[in-house]
Amino acid sequence: MRVLIVEDENEIVSFIKNGLIAENFAVDSVASGERCIELVSSSDYDLVLLDIGLPGVDGLDVCKKLRDMKKDFPI
């Protein structure tokens, strides 16, 4: 399973990422909503863990954009 973590706080990213990797998930992470949209446009993910309070474009707007792109993975 491939997971994208969208979080701007490095400690939180490390904690989540290490736990998922220990369970054999493939994990990518980004710190902005803009970068999330770029990655999802060019890669396939099974799950996106999305922070609401992101700098720039907030998580709710990112979620709406992903749904507008017809991405049906869990967020």
PDB file with SEQRES, HELIX, SHEET and CRYST1 records, atoms N, CA, C and O in Angstrom:
SEQRES   1 A   75  MET ARG VAL LEU ILE VAL GLU ASP GLU ASN GLU ILE VAL          
SEQRES   2 A   75  SER PHE ILE LYS ASN GLY LEU ILE ALA GLU ASN PHE ALA          
SEQRES   3 A   75  VAL ASP SER VAL ALA SER GLY GLU ARG CYS ILE GLU LEU          
SEQRES   4 A   75  VAL SER SER SER ASP TYR ASP LEU VAL LEU LEU ASP ILE          
SEQRES   5 A   75  GLY LEU PRO GLY VAL ASP GLY LEU ASP VAL CYS LYS LYS          
SEQRES   6 A   75  LEU ARG ASP MET LYS LYS ASP PHE PRO ILE                      
HELIX    1 AA1 ASN A   10  ALA A   22  1                                  13    
HELIX    2 AA2 GLY A   33  SER A   42  1                                  10    
HELIX    3 AA3 GLY A   59  ASP A   68  1                                  10    
SHEET    1 AA1 3 ALA A  26  VAL A  30  0                                        
SHEET    2 AA1 3 ARG A   2  VAL A   6  1                                        
SHEET    3 AA1 3 LEU A  47  LEU A  50  1                                        
CRYST1    1.000    1.000    1.000  90.00  90.00  90.00 P 1           1          
ATOM      1  N   MET A   1       0.849  -1.174   0.000  1.00  0.00           N  
ATOM      2  CA  MET A   1       0.000   0.000   0.000  1.00  0.00           C  
ATOM      3  C   MET A   1       0.890   1.231   0.000  1.00  0.00           C  
ATOM      4  O   MET A   1       1.882   1.287   0.727  1.00  0.00           O  
ATOM      5  N   ARG A   2       0.542   2.201  -0.802  1.00  0.00           N  
ATOM      6  CA  ARG A   2       1.319   3.436  -0.923  1.00  0.00           C  
ATOM      7  C   ARG A   2       0.565   4.593  -0.274  1.00  0.00           C  
ATOM      8  O   ARG A   2      -0.593   4.859  -0.598  1.00  0.00           O  
ATOM      9  N   VAL A   3       1.242   5.274   0.646  1.00  0.00           N  
ATOM     10  CA  VAL A   3       0.636   6.329   1.451  1.00  0.00           C  
ATOM     11  C   VAL A   3       1.384   7.642   1.235  1.00  0.00           C  
ATOM     12  O   VAL A   3       2.612   7.667   1.154  1.00  0.00           O  
ATOM     13  N   LEU A   4       0.622   8.729   1.144  1.00  0.00           N  
ATOM     14  CA  LEU A   4       1.189  10.065   1.090  1.00  0.00           C  
ATOM     15  C   LEU A   4       0.803  10.812   2.365  1.00  0.00           C  
ATOM     16  O   LEU A   4      -0.379  10.957   2.678  1.00  0.00           O  
ATOM     17  N   ILE A   5       1.810  11.280   3.091  1.00  0.00           N  
ATOM     18  CA  ILE A   5       1.588  12.098   4.285  1.00  0.00           C  
ATOM     19  C   ILE A   5       1.758  13.559   3.879  1.00  0.00           C  
ATOM     20  O   ILE A   5       2.777  13.942   3.304  1.00  0.00           O  
ATOM     21  N   VAL A   6       0.748  14.366   4.185  1.00  0.00           N  
ATOM     22  CA  VAL A   6       0.811  15.806   3.887  1.00  0.00           C  
ATOM     23  C   VAL A   6       0.769  16.527   5.232  1.00  0.00           C  
ATOM     24  O   VAL A   6      -0.295  16.709   5.824  1.00  0.00           O  
ATOM     25  N   GLU A   7       1.945  16.931   5.700  1.00  0.00           N  
ATOM     26  CA  GLU A   7       2.090  17.506   7.035  1.00  0.00           C  
ATOM     27  C   GLU A   7       3.316  18.416   7.029  1.00  0.00           C  
ATOM     28  O   GLU A   7       4.348  18.068   6.457  1.00  0.00           O  
ATOM     29  N   ASP A   8       3.203  19.575   7.661  1.00  0.00           N  
ATOM     30  CA  ASP A   8       4.309  20.531   7.665  1.00  0.00           C  
ATOM     31  C   ASP A   8       5.177  20.479   8.919  1.00  0.00           C  
ATOM     32  O   ASP A   8       6.169  21.202   8.998  1.00  0.00           O  
ATOM     33  N   GLU A   9       4.835  19.653   9.890  1.00  0.00           N  
ATOM     34  CA  GLU A   9       5.646  19.532  11.101  1.00  0.00           C  
ATOM     35  C   GLU A   9       6.484  18.256  11.023  1.00  0.00           C  
ATOM     36  O   GLU A   9       5.953  17.146  11.016  1.00  0.00           O  
ATOM     37  N   ASN A  10       7.808  18.439  10.966  1.00  0.00           N  
ATOM     38  CA  ASN A  10       8.727  17.325  10.747  1.00  0.00           C  
ATOM     39  C   ASN A  10       8.631  16.212  11.784  1.00  0.00           C  
ATOM     40  O   ASN A  10       8.735  15.036  11.435  1.00  0.00           O  
ATOM     41  N   GLU A  11       8.434  16.564  13.056  1.00  0.00           N  
ATOM     42  CA  GLU A  11       8.346  15.538  14.101  1.00  0.00           C  
ATOM     43  C   GLU A  11       7.135  14.641  13.892  1.00  0.00           C  
ATOM     44  O   GLU A  11       7.221  13.428  14.086  1.00  0.00           O  
ATOM     45  N   ILE A  12       6.026  15.214  13.504  1.00  0.00           N  
ATOM     46  CA  ILE A  12       4.821  14.433  13.249  1.00  0.00           C  
ATOM     47  C   ILE A  12       5.029  13.532  12.041  1.00  0.00           C  
ATOM     48  O   ILE A  12       4.662  12.357  12.063  1.00  0.00           O  
ATOM     49  N   VAL A  13       5.619  14.086  10.987  1.00  0.00           N  
ATOM     50  CA  VAL A  13       5.896  13.291   9.787  1.00  0.00           C  
ATOM     51  C   VAL A  13       6.780  12.104  10.139  1.00  0.00           C  
ATOM     52  O   VAL A  13       6.482  10.977   9.742  1.00  0.00           O  
ATOM     53  N   SER A  14       7.858  12.336  10.876  1.00  0.00           N  
ATOM     54  CA  SER A  14       8.774  11.253  11.240  1.00  0.00           C  
ATOM     55  C   SER A  14       8.070  10.163  12.030  1.00  0.00           C  
ATOM     56  O   SER A  14       8.262   8.978  11.759  1.00  0.00           O  
ATOM     57  N   PHE A  15       7.264  10.548  12.997  1.00  0.00           N  
ATOM     58  CA  PHE A  15       6.553   9.583  13.828  1.00  0.00           C  
ATOM     59  C   PHE A  15       5.624   8.703  12.985  1.00  0.00           C  
ATOM     60  O   PHE A  15       5.661   7.477  13.088  1.00  0.00           O  
ATOM     61  N   ILE A  16       4.806   9.327  12.164  1.00  0.00           N  
ATOM     62  CA  ILE A  16       3.854   8.578  11.334  1.00  0.00           C  
ATOM     63  C   ILE A  16       4.587   7.740  10.290  1.00  0.00           C  
ATOM     64  O   ILE A  16       4.277   6.565  10.096  1.00  0.00           O  
ATOM     65  N   LYS A  17       5.552   8.347   9.628  1.00  0.00           N  
ATOM     66  CA  LYS A  17       6.285   7.672   8.560  1.00  0.00           C  
ATOM     67  C   LYS A  17       7.014   6.431   9.091  1.00  0.00           C  
ATOM     68  O   LYS A  17       6.940   5.364   8.482  1.00  0.00           O  
ATOM     69  N   ASN A  18       7.709   6.566  10.208  1.00  0.00           N  
ATOM     70  CA  ASN A  18       8.427   5.424  10.780  1.00  0.00           C  
ATOM     71  C   ASN A  18       7.486   4.283  11.149  1.00  0.00           C  
ATOM     72  O   ASN A  18       7.810   3.116  10.930  1.00  0.00           O  
ATOM     73  N   GLY A  19       6.330   4.610  11.703  1.00  0.00           N  
ATOM     74  CA  GLY A  19       5.353   3.575  12.047  1.00  0.00           C  
ATOM     75  C   GLY A  19       4.824   2.859  10.820  1.00  0.00           C  
ATOM     76  O   GLY A  19       4.686   1.636  10.828  1.00  0.00           O  
ATOM     77  N   LEU A  20       4.527   3.605   9.766  1.00  0.00           N  
ATOM     78  CA  LEU A  20       4.009   2.989   8.544  1.00  0.00           C  
ATOM     79  C   LEU A  20       5.072   2.150   7.833  1.00  0.00           C  
ATOM     80  O   LEU A  20       4.773   1.071   7.323  1.00  0.00           O  
ATOM     81  N   ILE A  21       6.299   2.642   7.800  1.00  0.00           N  
ATOM     82  CA  ILE A  21       7.381   1.888   7.172  1.00  0.00           C  
ATOM     83  C   ILE A  21       7.624   0.587   7.927  1.00  0.00           C  
ATOM     84  O   ILE A  21       7.895  -0.445   7.314  1.00  0.00           O  
ATOM     85  N   ALA A  22       7.529   0.629   9.258  1.00  0.00           N  
ATOM     86  CA  ALA A  22       7.701  -0.578  10.075  1.00  0.00           C  
ATOM     87  C   ALA A  22       6.642  -1.630   9.745  1.00  0.00           C  
ATOM     88  O   ALA A  22       6.856  -2.823   9.961  1.00  0.00           O  
ATOM     89  N   GLU A  23       5.502  -1.183   9.224  1.00  0.00           N  
ATOM     90  CA  GLU A  23       4.419  -2.103   8.837  1.00  0.00           C  
ATOM     91  C   GLU A  23       4.431  -2.389   7.340  1.00  0.00           C  
ATOM     92  O   GLU A  23       3.450  -2.889   6.787  1.00  0.00           O  
ATOM     93  N   ASN A  24       5.549  -2.069   6.688  1.00  0.00           N  
ATOM     94  CA  ASN A  24       5.778  -2.367   5.267  1.00  0.00           C  
ATOM     95  C   ASN A  24       4.946  -1.547   4.284  1.00  0.00           C  
ATOM     96  O   ASN A  24       4.656  -2.013   3.182  1.00  0.00           O  
ATOM     97  N   PHE A  25       4.564  -0.338   4.669  1.00  0.00           N  
ATOM     98  CA  PHE A  25       3.914   0.576   3.739  1.00  0.00           C  
ATOM     99  C   PHE A  25       4.986   1.345   2.972  1.00  0.00           C  
ATOM    100  O   PHE A  25       6.059   1.618   3.511  1.00  0.00           O  
ATOM    101  N   ALA A  26       4.706   1.689   1.737  1.00  0.00           N  
ATOM    102  CA  ALA A  26       5.546   2.612   0.971  1.00  0.00           C  
ATOM    103  C   ALA A  26       5.030   4.007   1.296  1.00  0.00           C  
ATOM    104  O   ALA A  26       3.842   4.282   1.133  1.00  0.00           O  
ATOM    105  N   VAL A  27       5.910   4.888   1.755  1.00  0.00           N  
ATOM    106  CA  VAL A  27       5.474   6.187   2.272  1.00  0.00           C  
ATOM    107  C   VAL A  27       6.244   7.328   1.619  1.00  0.00           C  
ATOM    108  O   VAL A  27       7.472   7.307   1.542  1.00  0.00           O  
ATOM    109  N   ASP A  28       5.490   8.329   1.147  1.00  0.00           N  
ATOM    110  CA  ASP A  28       6.047   9.597   0.700  1.00  0.00           C  
ATOM    111  C   ASP A  28       5.476  10.678   1.606  1.00  0.00           C  
ATOM    112  O   ASP A  28       4.416  10.502   2.206  1.00  0.00           O  
ATOM    113  N   SER A  29       6.183  11.792   1.701  1.00  0.00           N  
ATOM    114  CA  SER A  29       5.651  12.895   2.500  1.00  0.00           C  
ATOM    115  C   SER A  29       5.973  14.226   1.834  1.00  0.00           C  
ATOM    116  O   SER A  29       7.000  14.387   1.175  1.00  0.00           O  
ATOM    117  N   VAL A  30       5.069  15.164   2.025  1.00  0.00           N  
ATOM    118  CA  VAL A  30       5.236  16.534   1.537  1.00  0.00           C  
ATOM    119  C   VAL A  30       4.748  17.489   2.615  1.00  0.00           C  
ATOM    120  O   VAL A  30       3.973  17.107   3.492  1.00  0.00           O  
ATOM    121  N   ALA A  31       5.207  18.737   2.542  1.00  0.00           N  
ATOM    122  CA  ALA A  31       4.871  19.715   3.569  1.00  0.00           C  
ATOM    123  C   ALA A  31       3.877  20.775   3.117  1.00  0.00           C  
ATOM    124  O   ALA A  31       3.573  21.696   3.874  1.00  0.00           O  
ATOM    125  N   SER A  32       3.360  20.660   1.884  1.00  0.00           N  
ATOM    126  CA  SER A  32       2.420  21.681   1.408  1.00  0.00           C  
ATOM    127  C   SER A  32       1.302  21.060   0.579  1.00  0.00           C  
ATOM    128  O   SER A  32       1.452  19.990  -0.010  1.00  0.00           O  
ATOM    129  N   GLY A  33       0.193  21.759   0.555  1.00  0.00           N  
ATOM    130  CA  GLY A  33      -0.933  21.319  -0.250  1.00  0.00           C  
ATOM    131  C   GLY A  33      -0.631  21.354  -1.733  1.00  0.00           C  
ATOM    132  O   GLY A  33      -1.069  20.484  -2.485  1.00  0.00           O  
ATOM    133  N   GLU A  34       0.117  22.360  -2.150  1.00  0.00           N  
ATOM    134  CA  GLU A  34       0.470  22.473  -3.562  1.00  0.00           C  
ATOM    135  C   GLU A  34       1.276  21.265  -4.028  1.00  0.00           C  
ATOM    136  O   GLU A  34       1.026  20.712  -5.099  1.00  0.00           O  
ATOM    137  N   ARG A  35       2.242  20.865  -3.213  1.00  0.00           N  
ATOM    138  CA  ARG A  35       3.090  19.715  -3.570  1.00  0.00           C  
ATOM    139  C   ARG A  35       2.276  18.427  -3.544  1.00  0.00           C  
ATOM    140  O   ARG A  35       2.520  17.533  -4.354  1.00  0.00           O  
ATOM    141  N   CYS A  36       1.329  18.315  -2.644  1.00  0.00           N  
ATOM    142  CA  CYS A  36       0.438  17.153  -2.601  1.00  0.00           C  
ATOM    143  C   CYS A  36      -0.302  17.010  -3.923  1.00  0.00           C  
ATOM    144  O   CYS A  36      -0.344  15.923  -4.500  1.00  0.00           O  
ATOM    145  N   ILE A  37      -0.873  18.083  -4.394  1.00  0.00           N  
ATOM    146  CA  ILE A  37      -1.634  18.049  -5.640  1.00  0.00           C  
ATOM    147  C   ILE A  37      -0.736  17.655  -6.807  1.00  0.00           C  
ATOM    148  O   ILE A  37      -1.148  16.892  -7.680  1.00  0.00           O  
ATOM    149  N   GLU A  38       0.493  18.174  -6.824  1.00  0.00           N  
ATOM    150  CA  GLU A  38       1.447  17.802  -7.873  1.00  0.00           C  
ATOM    151  C   GLU A  38       1.737  16.299  -7.854  1.00  0.00           C  
ATOM    152  O   GLU A  38       1.686  15.639  -8.891  1.00  0.00           O  
ATOM    153  N   LEU A  39       2.041  15.765  -6.666  1.00  0.00           N  
ATOM    154  CA  LEU A  39       2.384  14.343  -6.565  1.00  0.00           C  
ATOM    155  C   LEU A  39       1.213  13.442  -6.921  1.00  0.00           C  
ATOM    156  O   LEU A  39       1.380  12.448  -7.627  1.00  0.00           O  
ATOM    157  N   VAL A  40       0.040  13.785  -6.439  1.00  0.00           N  
ATOM    158  CA  VAL A  40      -1.136  12.958  -6.717  1.00  0.00           C  
ATOM    159  C   VAL A  40      -1.476  12.988  -8.202  1.00  0.00           C  
ATOM    160  O   VAL A  40      -2.016  12.019  -8.736  1.00  0.00           O  
ATOM    161  N   SER A  41      -1.166  14.087  -8.868  1.00  0.00           N  
ATOM    162  CA  SER A  41      -1.415  14.180 -10.308  1.00  0.00           C  
ATOM    163  C   SER A  41      -0.544  13.226 -11.109  1.00  0.00           C  
ATOM    164  O   SER A  41      -0.937  12.767 -12.181  1.00  0.00           O  
ATOM    165  N   SER A  42       0.640  12.930 -10.586  1.00  0.00           N  
ATOM    166  CA  SER A  42       1.584  12.115 -11.350  1.00  0.00           C  
ATOM    167  C   SER A  42       1.872  10.740 -10.758  1.00  0.00           C  
ATOM    168  O   SER A  42       2.629   9.971 -11.350  1.00  0.00           O  
ATOM    169  N   SER A  43       1.289  10.408  -9.607  1.00  0.00           N  
ATOM    170  CA  SER A  43       1.555   9.134  -8.940  1.00  0.00           C  
ATOM    171  C   SER A  43       0.257   8.537  -8.402  1.00  0.00           C  
ATOM    172  O   SER A  43      -0.742   9.234  -8.220  1.00  0.00           O  
ATOM    173  N   ASP A  44       0.298   7.244  -8.156  1.00  0.00           N  
ATOM    174  CA  ASP A  44      -0.871   6.562  -7.587  1.00  0.00           C  
ATOM    175  C   ASP A  44      -0.660   6.324  -6.092  1.00  0.00           C  
ATOM    176  O   ASP A  44       0.372   5.799  -5.674  1.00  0.00           O  
ATOM    177  N   TYR A  45      -1.643   6.715  -5.304  1.00  0.00           N  
ATOM    178  CA  TYR A  45      -1.615   6.492  -3.862  1.00  0.00           C  
ATOM    179  C   TYR A  45      -2.869   5.744  -3.460  1.00  0.00           C  
ATOM    180  O   TYR A  45      -3.920   5.865  -4.090  1.00  0.00           O  
ATOM    181  N   ASP A  46      -2.734   4.957  -2.384  1.00  0.00           N  
ATOM    182  CA  ASP A  46      -3.868   4.226  -1.839  1.00  0.00           C  
ATOM    183  C   ASP A  46      -4.532   4.985  -0.696  1.00  0.00           C  
ATOM    184  O   ASP A  46      -5.691   4.739  -0.362  1.00  0.00           O  
ATOM    185  N   LEU A  47      -3.782   5.911  -0.103  1.00  0.00           N  
ATOM    186  CA  LEU A  47      -4.268   6.667   1.047  1.00  0.00           C  
ATOM    187  C   LEU A  47      -3.492   7.975   1.142  1.00  0.00           C  
ATOM    188  O   LEU A  47      -2.287   8.005   0.894  1.00  0.00           O  
ATOM    189  N   VAL A  48      -4.179   9.053   1.499  1.00  0.00           N  
ATOM    190  CA  VAL A  48      -3.518  10.322   1.778  1.00  0.00           C  
ATOM    191  C   VAL A  48      -3.883  10.731   3.201  1.00  0.00           C  
ATOM    192  O   VAL A  48      -5.058  10.869   3.542  1.00  0.00           O  
ATOM    193  N   LEU A  49      -2.844  10.924   4.030  1.00  0.00           N  
ATOM    194  CA  LEU A  49      -3.037  11.447   5.385  1.00  0.00           C  
ATOM    195  C   LEU A  49      -2.795  12.947   5.301  1.00  0.00           C  
ATOM    196  O   LEU A  49      -1.667  13.390   5.083  1.00  0.00           O  
ATOM    197  N   LEU A  50      -3.850  13.720   5.475  1.00  0.00           N  
ATOM    198  CA  LEU A  50      -3.828  15.147   5.148  1.00  0.00           C  
ATOM    199  C   LEU A  50      -4.083  16.019   6.371  1.00  0.00           C  
ATOM    200  O   LEU A  50      -5.129  15.920   7.013  1.00  0.00           O  
ATOM    201  N   ASP A  51      -3.117  16.871   6.683  1.00  0.00           N  
ATOM    202  CA  ASP A  51      -3.259  17.864   7.749  1.00  0.00           C  
ATOM    203  C   ASP A  51      -4.180  18.985   7.250  1.00  0.00           C  
ATOM    204  O   ASP A  51      -4.086  19.398   6.094  1.00  0.00           O  
ATOM    205  N   ILE A  52      -5.047  19.463   8.104  1.00  0.00           N  
ATOM    206  CA  ILE A  52      -5.938  20.552   7.709  1.00  0.00           C  
ATOM    207  C   ILE A  52      -5.199  21.887   7.738  1.00  0.00           C  
ATOM    208  O   ILE A  52      -5.403  22.728   6.863  1.00  0.00           O  
ATOM    209  N   GLY A  53      -4.338  22.087   8.744  1.00  0.00           N  
ATOM    210  CA  GLY A  53      -3.659  23.366   8.926  1.00  0.00           C  
ATOM    211  C   GLY A  53      -2.319  23.441   8.214  1.00  0.00           C  
ATOM    212  O   GLY A  53      -1.267  23.424   8.854  1.00  0.00           O  
ATOM    213  N   LEU A  54      -2.358  23.523   6.901  1.00  0.00           N  
ATOM    214  CA  LEU A  54      -1.137  23.619   6.104  1.00  0.00           C  
ATOM    215  C   LEU A  54      -0.870  25.066   5.717  1.00  0.00           C  
ATOM    216  O   LEU A  54      -1.800  25.866   5.618  1.00  0.00           O  
ATOM    217  N   PRO A  55       0.407  25.407   5.495  1.00  0.00           N  
ATOM    218  CA  PRO A  55       0.688  26.757   4.990  1.00  0.00           C  
ATOM    219  C   PRO A  55       0.226  26.880   3.536  1.00  0.00           C  
ATOM    220  O   PRO A  55       0.238  25.901   2.791  1.00  0.00           O  
ATOM    221  N   GLY A  56      -0.175  28.069   3.145  1.00  0.00           N  
ATOM    222  CA  GLY A  56      -0.645  28.260   1.770  1.00  0.00           C  
ATOM    223  C   GLY A  56      -2.049  27.701   1.613  1.00  0.00           C  
ATOM    224  O   GLY A  56      -2.986  28.180   2.253  1.00  0.00           O  
ATOM    225  N   VAL A  57      -2.198  26.701   0.775  1.00  0.00           N  
ATOM    226  CA  VAL A  57      -3.497  26.054   0.548  1.00  0.00           C  
ATOM    227  C   VAL A  57      -3.783  25.116   1.717  1.00  0.00           C  
ATOM    228  O   VAL A  57      -2.998  24.205   1.979  1.00  0.00           O  
ATOM    229  N   ASP A  58      -4.898  25.326   2.427  1.00  0.00           N  
ATOM    230  CA  ASP A  58      -5.175  24.470   3.590  1.00  0.00           C  
ATOM    231  C   ASP A  58      -5.687  23.098   3.170  1.00  0.00           C  
ATOM    232  O   ASP A  58      -6.056  22.881   2.016  1.00  0.00           O  
ATOM    233  N   GLY A  59      -5.701  22.184   4.127  1.00  0.00           N  
ATOM    234  CA  GLY A  59      -6.064  20.800   3.865  1.00  0.00           C  
ATOM    235  C   GLY A  59      -7.465  20.610   3.308  1.00  0.00           C  
ATOM    236  O   GLY A  59      -7.687  19.714   2.493  1.00  0.00           O  
ATOM    237  N   LEU A  60      -8.415  21.437   3.733  1.00  0.00           N  
ATOM    238  CA  LEU A  60      -9.778  21.297   3.219  1.00  0.00           C  
ATOM    239  C   LEU A  60      -9.846  21.635   1.732  1.00  0.00           C  
ATOM    240  O   LEU A  60     -10.539  20.965   0.966  1.00  0.00           O  
ATOM    241  N   ASP A  61      -9.125  22.673   1.334  1.00  0.00           N  
ATOM    242  CA  ASP A  61      -9.078  23.024  -0.094  1.00  0.00           C  
ATOM    243  C   ASP A  61      -8.359  21.952  -0.907  1.00  0.00           C  
ATOM    244  O   ASP A  61      -8.751  21.646  -2.033  1.00  0.00           O  
ATOM    245  N   VAL A  62      -7.307  21.388  -0.327  1.00  0.00           N  
ATOM    246  CA  VAL A  62      -6.589  20.298  -1.000  1.00  0.00           C  
ATOM    247  C   VAL A  62      -7.520  19.102  -1.184  1.00  0.00           C  
ATOM    248  O   VAL A  62      -7.551  18.493  -2.253  1.00  0.00           O  
ATOM    249  N   CYS A  63      -8.271  18.772  -0.149  1.00  0.00           N  
ATOM    250  CA  CYS A  63      -9.208  17.647  -0.224  1.00  0.00           C  
ATOM    251  C   CYS A  63     -10.233  17.874  -1.335  1.00  0.00           C  
ATOM    252  O   CYS A  63     -10.510  16.967  -2.120  1.00  0.00           O  
ATOM    253  N   LYS A  64     -10.792  19.071  -1.402  1.00  0.00           N  
ATOM    254  CA  LYS A  64     -11.758  19.390  -2.463  1.00  0.00           C  
ATOM    255  C   LYS A  64     -11.122  19.255  -3.846  1.00  0.00           C  
ATOM    256  O   LYS A  64     -11.737  18.728  -4.773  1.00  0.00           O  
ATOM    257  N   LYS A  65      -9.891  19.734  -3.972  1.00  0.00           N  
ATOM    258  CA  LYS A  65      -9.185  19.663  -5.255  1.00  0.00           C  
ATOM    259  C   LYS A  65      -8.936  18.203  -5.654  1.00  0.00           C  
ATOM    260  O   LYS A  65      -9.107  17.841  -6.818  1.00  0.00           O  
ATOM    261  N   LEU A  66      -8.538  17.373  -4.699  1.00  0.00           N  
ATOM    262  CA  LEU A  66      -8.310  15.952  -4.989  1.00  0.00           C  
ATOM    263  C   LEU A  66      -9.601  15.276  -5.432  1.00  0.00           C  
ATOM    264  O   LEU A  66      -9.585  14.451  -6.346  1.00  0.00           O  
ATOM    265  N   ARG A  67     -10.702  15.610  -4.807  1.00  0.00           N  
ATOM    266  CA  ARG A  67     -11.985  15.032  -5.199  1.00  0.00           C  
ATOM    267  C   ARG A  67     -12.410  15.551  -6.579  1.00  0.00           C  
ATOM    268  O   ARG A  67     -12.987  14.806  -7.371  1.00  0.00           O  
ATOM    269  N   ASP A  68     -12.127  16.821  -6.864  1.00  0.00           N  
ATOM    270  CA  ASP A  68     -12.415  17.368  -8.193  1.00  0.00           C  
ATOM    271  C   ASP A  68     -11.604  16.654  -9.272  1.00  0.00           C  
ATOM    272  O   ASP A  68     -12.032  16.567 -10.423  1.00  0.00           O  
ATOM    273  N   MET A  69     -10.425  16.144  -8.893  1.00  0.00           N  
ATOM    274  CA  MET A  69      -9.569  15.400  -9.805  1.00  0.00           C  
ATOM    275  C   MET A  69     -10.043  13.954  -9.954  1.00  0.00           C  
ATOM    276  O   MET A  69      -9.405  13.158 -10.643  1.00  0.00           O  
ATOM    277  N   LYS A  70     -11.158  13.618  -9.309  1.00  0.00           N  
ATOM    278  CA  LYS A  70     -11.756  12.279  -9.349  1.00  0.00           C  
ATOM    279  C   LYS A  70     -10.872  11.223  -8.685  1.00  0.00           C  
ATOM    280  O   LYS A  70     -10.902  10.054  -9.070  1.00  0.00           O  
ATOM    281  N   LYS A  71     -10.089  11.632  -7.693  1.00  0.00           N  
ATOM    282  CA  LYS A  71      -9.288  10.688  -6.922  1.00  0.00           C  
ATOM    283  C   LYS A  71     -10.200  10.104  -5.846  1.00  0.00           C  
ATOM    284  O   LYS A  71     -10.818  10.846  -5.083  1.00  0.00           O  
ATOM    285  N   ASP A  72     -10.282   8.767  -5.784  1.00  0.00           N  
ATOM    286  CA  ASP A  72     -11.240   8.141  -4.880  1.00  0.00           C  
ATOM    287  C   ASP A  72     -10.598   7.391  -3.712  1.00  0.00           C  
ATOM    288  O   ASP A  72     -11.265   6.600  -3.046  1.00  0.00           O  
ATOM    289  N   PHE A  73      -9.314   7.633  -3.460  1.00  0.00           N  
ATOM    290  CA  PHE A  73      -8.673   6.989  -2.322  1.00  0.00           C  
ATOM    291  C   PHE A  73      -9.154   7.646  -1.026  1.00  0.00           C  
ATOM    292  O   PHE A  73      -9.635   8.779  -1.046  1.00  0.00           O  
ATOM    293  N   PRO A  74      -9.023   6.935   0.106  1.00  0.00           N  
ATOM    294  CA  PRO A  74      -9.383   7.550   1.389  1.00  0.00           C  
ATOM    295  C   PRO A  74      -8.451   8.708   1.717  1.00  0.00           C  
ATOM    296  O   PRO A  74      -7.253   8.667   1.440  1.00  0.00           O  
ATOM    297  N   ILE A  75      -9.038   9.744   2.317  1.00  0.00           N  
ATOM    298  CA  ILE A  75      -8.253  10.902   2.757  1.00  0.00           C  
ATOM    299  C   ILE A  75      -8.508  11.080   4.245  1.00  0.00           C  
ATOM    300  O   ILE A  75      -7.960  11.995   4.860  1.00  0.00           O  
TER     301      ILE A  75                                                      
END                                                                             
